[in-house]
Amino acid sequence: MPRPKLSLLVANPTARSGKAEAAIAAAMEGLKKARLEPEFFATLPEGATVPALAERLERGDVARVIYLGGDGTFAETAKGIILARENTGIDVPLGMLPMGTANDQGRSFGVRAGLKALPDNIAIIAAGVEQWLDVGKVEAYGPGGELLDRDLWFDSWGLGLSAQILAKRNRDRKIIAKIPVVRQVFRDKLVYLRAGLSSLFKTTLKSLFGRDRFAAVITIDGEPREYSALNDIVVKGTLLYGGDWIFDPTAKPDDGKFEVIIVHNPADWSAAVIGGHKRNPVTSDDLQVLGLSPRTIPRGSTIEIVIRRPDGMGPVPAQIDGEEYVRADHYKIENLFHDLRIIVPENPHWV
């Protein structure tokens, strides 16, 4: 049988008010020049992309799938690849043409985002260097132990303050999108920054009175740990968080382990933000002078989280790869070791 050569470009042609159309055209032209034989595959609404993409891959004529867009398009494309492999055994690597704001998946390996980065990123795909990526499986359970939802994630999962910021960002985006002039200026990182500052300010006030903190039992690889007052829990798969933070510089995306960042209060978040910036000049000694303890980050392949909320506190916000997720008091997370092949630079490193 001849080796498949075709490259399937997955993108949403209606994203960001039609600007994706220009990016898709530029990507298709660049892929043609690189002799990667592109075919366009448009994303579909209401979760239909994943089964449709899997069905397309089952023909066996695709050499690689390439996503163009943000975290959501990455996730849908990756899930389609995994579903095709589960259904028929056909497995193809994933190439990255990121256009998102944070772009944690791409930047963790040295792949930049945006139209200007297209030529370099297409050259990376043409070179065809591959690396494994561990995939996260999360299950949310109801109060009676019933399964509420099961999903895959590829960058991070979390609940608490970080998820609250994302939820507010999404609400702000919907409001701003209706205002013609404002939406051209106040978007992307500005929207995220406003949501972050607003949520952090409100959380700080509530934390002073203990009204925005929850207890949790976090079991990592069978070892339970109890926490009495938390603001946030983040489980990381790739190195970068929010485009600019590295909480554990020793973390690897393909070692069968996830890092668990546990945050007790706003001061703890300050230590994480200051100490975890990717260009951080602050040492552990500097943090101690500031009264901020260096962080110890546990890691494991299976993580179970049981939340205990104080009376009057509603369900804790949750997120998966930068999008809102099912709110529950019980989650199970499993590391699916080497579950996705991705195309990366010859010498992968964060940017």
N, C-alpha and C positions, 0 to 999 in steps of 0.2 A: 504494500500500500504506500502511496506517496505521502511524504511528511506534510502535515498541514502547515500553511504559511499565513493564513488569514488572521488579521488583527481585528477584534471586535471592540469598537469604541462605544462605551456606555455613557450617556449623558442625558440631562434633562434640558430639552431645547427651549423650555419656557421659563427657566430659572432666572432670577434677578432681572425681571422686566424685559426679557428678550436679549439681554447682553450675552447670554450663553450661545446664541446663534453665531456671533462673530468668533467666539472661542472654538466652537465646534468646527466651523469652516477652516480656521487656522490650523487646528489639530489634524483634520482630515488631509489638508494640503501637506503639512509637515510629514505625516505618516506615509503619504504617497511618495514624497521625495526620498524618504528613507527606505523605500521599497518594502514596506511592512504590510502592504495590501489591506488597507482599512475598509471595514464595513461598519456603518452606523447602526446603533441599536438605541432607540429612544426609551427612556424610563417610562413606566406606566403608573397611574395613580392607585391608591388604596392597596398597596402591598402586592400588586400584580407583577411587578418587575422580576422578583426572585424566581417564581415558577416559570415565567416566560423566558427568562435568560437561561435557566437550566435546560428547558426544552430546546432552545436554539443550540446550546453547546452539545447536546446529545447527538447532533449530526456527525460530530467528529472531525470537522474541517477547520476548526479554530485552533491556532497555535498559541494565542495569548488573548486575554481580555484586558482592556485598558479603561479605567474610569476617568472621567473628566468632570470635576465638580467639587463638592464639599464632603463632609463626613458622612452625610446621609447617602450620597451616591456610592461612596466607598463601601459602606455597609451593605447596601443592596447588591452591589456587584459581587462582593466577596461571598455573600450568602448564596447567590445564584451559582457561583463556581462550586461551592461546597455541596449544594443540593445536587448538582449534575454528577459530581463524583459519587455521592451516596446512591444515586439512582442507577447509574450505568458504569461507574468506575472511570469515566473520562475525567481527567484532571488537567487543568491548564494554569499557568501562573498569572498573577495580576500585576499589570503595569499601572503607574500612577502619573496622572496629569492633574494635580490638585489646583483648585481655584478657591478653596475655602479660606477663612480668616485665620484660625489657629493652625490648621494643617499639622496636627501632632503626629499623624502616621508618617507623612512624607518627611517632615523636618527631622524626625528621629533617625532617619537614614540618610539625610543629605539631599532630599528632593524638595526644591523650593516651589512656591505657589505663584500662580498668575500667568498672564499672557506672555510677559517678557521671558519667563522661564521655560516656555514651551520648547524651543529648540534644544536646550540642554536636556530637558526631561525626555524628549523623543530620542535623543542620542543615547541616553541611559537605557531606554527600552530596547533600542536596536542592538546594543551590546549584549543584552540578555543575561546579565549576571543575576542569579536568584539567591534568595535567602528564605529560610522558614520563618513563619510568624505563628506564635501560640495564639489560640483563639479562646475567648472566654464564653462559657455557657452559664447563664443565670436563670434561676427559677424563683418565682415569687409565690409565697403561700399565704392563704387566708387564715383567719383565727381558728378554724376547725381543721387545719392541716390540708385543705383542698388546694390544688395547684391553680393559681390565678393566671400565670403566664410563664412562658419559657422562650428565651431568645438568645442570640449570639451577639457578642460585642468584640471589638478589635482594638480599642484604644484604652477606654476607661469606663468604669462603672462607679457610681457613688450615690450617697444620700446625705441630706443635711444642707448646710449652707451653700456648697458649690452647686447642688441641684436647684436650690432656691434661686440662686443668681441666674441660672440658665432658664428657669421658668419665667422669671421676670423679663429677661432678655427677649424671650419669644413673644411675650405679651407686648413689650415695647415695639418690637419689629412690626407686629400687626397694626398697631396704632400709627406708627411712622409711615408705613407703606401707603396709607391713605392720604398723606399730606404731600402734594407734588414737589414743592421746593425743599422741604425739610428732609425728605427721604434721600435726596441726592447728597446731602452733607452729613446727616446724623445717622450713620449706619456702621455695620461691621464692628470694629473694635470700640468705637465711640458708644454704640449701643450697649456692648458688653461691659464697658467701663462704668457707664451710668448705672446699669443694673447691679454691678458688683458693689459700687460705693453705697448705693441705696440699701441693698440687702445687708451689707456689713454694718452700716450705721444702725439699722433697726435691730439686727441681731445683737450688736454690742449693748444696746439699751436693754433688751430683754434679758440678756445674759447677766446683767448686773443684778437682776432679781431672780435669776435661775428659771425663767419662763420659756426659754428657747433651747433648752438642752435636754438630751434624752440619755437614758441608760442603755447599755447593750452588752450582750454576751457574744464575743467574736471567737469562733473556733477555727483555728488555722492548723490544718493537717492533724486534726484530732485533739489539739491542745486548746481547751477553752480559756478565755481571758475575760474577766468582768471589768466593765467600765461604768462609773456612776454618773458622769456628766460629760456629754460630748456635744460638739457642734457639727461635726462633719466626719464622714468616712469616705475615702476614695481608694478604689482598687485599680492599680495601673498595670497595663500590659506593655505599652511602649515607653520610651524614655522621657519624652517631653510632655508637659502638661500646660495647656493654655498657650502653647507656642513659645513660652519663655521660661518655664520652670522645670528643673530636674530635681526631684525630691531624693532620688537615690542614684548617684552617678555610677554605681556598680551594677545597676539593673540591666538585664538583657531580655530581648523580645522573644527569645527562642530557647529558654533554659527550663521550661516546664513550671515556672513559678511566677506568681503575681506579687507585686508589692502592695502593702496595705498601709495607707497613710491615715492615721487616727488623730483627729484634732479635738482638743478639749474645750477651747474658748478662743475668742478673738486674739488674745496675746499669743496663743499657740499658733494660730494662723499667721501672725506676724513673723514668728520665728521661721515657719515654713516658707513664707514668701520671701523673706530677706535671705535666709540661708539657702533656699532652693533655686534662686535665679540662675539661669544658665551662664551668665557672665558675672557671677557673684564674686566680689573681692573680699567678702566678709569671712573670716575664719571662725572656727569653733571657739577660740579664745575671745574673739570680738563679741560673739553672741553671749558668752557668759558675762562679759563686762556690762552688756545691755540688760542682763537679767533674763536672757532667753537661753534655755538649755538646748544643746545639740540634739537632733532628732535621732531616734532609733526606729528603723522601719522594718517590721516583720514581713516575711514573705512565705508563700506556700502555694500548693497546687489545688487544695480544696479549702474553701472558706465558707463558713456558715455564720450568718448574722441574725441575731434575734433582738429586736428593739423593744424596750419598755419605756412607754411615754408617760410623763406625769399627767395627773388629772387635768382635763381642760385643754390639753395639747392635741391638735389634729394630727393626721398622718404625716409622716416626715417626707418631704419631696425627695424623689429619686431621679437619677439620670443614667442614660446609657449612650456612650459615644456622643455626648453633647446634646442629646434630645431627652425630653421628659419621658420617664418610665413609670410603670405601675407602682403606686404607693402601697406598701405593705409593712408588716412588722417582722417578717421572716423571709430571709433570702438564702439561697444556696448557690455558690459560685464554684465552677470547676474549670481548671486549666486544661484545654484540649491541645496537647503537646504536638507541635509541628503540624498544624491543621490547615495551613494556607501557605502557598508559595507566592512570594512577591518579588518583583524585579527592582533591583536597587543599584546604586552606583558601585563601581568596582571596589572602592574603599568606603564603605558606609560609615558615616559619622553625622552627628547632629549639626544643624545649621540654625 
